[in-house]
Amino acid sequence: MDTFRQALRHAEATFRLSVAFMAGGAAIILAGGILALIHAGNPDLSYLPIITSLTGALITGGGGALAIHANRARKHLTEQGERLDAQIAEDHKVERLRGWIDRVVSPETRDQLNTTAAIKDMGLDPDPAAITDRVLPETQRVSGEIEASRPDAGAPGQP
């Protein structure tokens, strides 16, 4: 978190510096314009107003470049913060999942659930049918027992 604060302070300082450069450049451009008005009636060709105005434009352009850099740094920090928030939320989900898995009484089922959770945590998406067969292998046997225990099971025309 300190790294993000440091980067944000750097972006803010860069933006302030860019504002100072743009204001200074604008002032120099204004001074060049005033010099051009002062020397307008002078038959002697003076390059001072032109050089002053170009210098002001160069400094203002540098300030604009700094502003662009500060804006990019802020956007990058925002993206990093969003990724960090998503990762924290994902870690919280995994932590809650591990807590639920730890409550399972059967060690075999708990191991299978931990294996499945680890596979999912690694970003692999196993076949849901295979996960069901591995985690809950008794599903078919239990559903068969339910069907056999129904009083109307096997009667013609009955589902």
Disulfide bonds with the S-S distance in Angstrom:
none
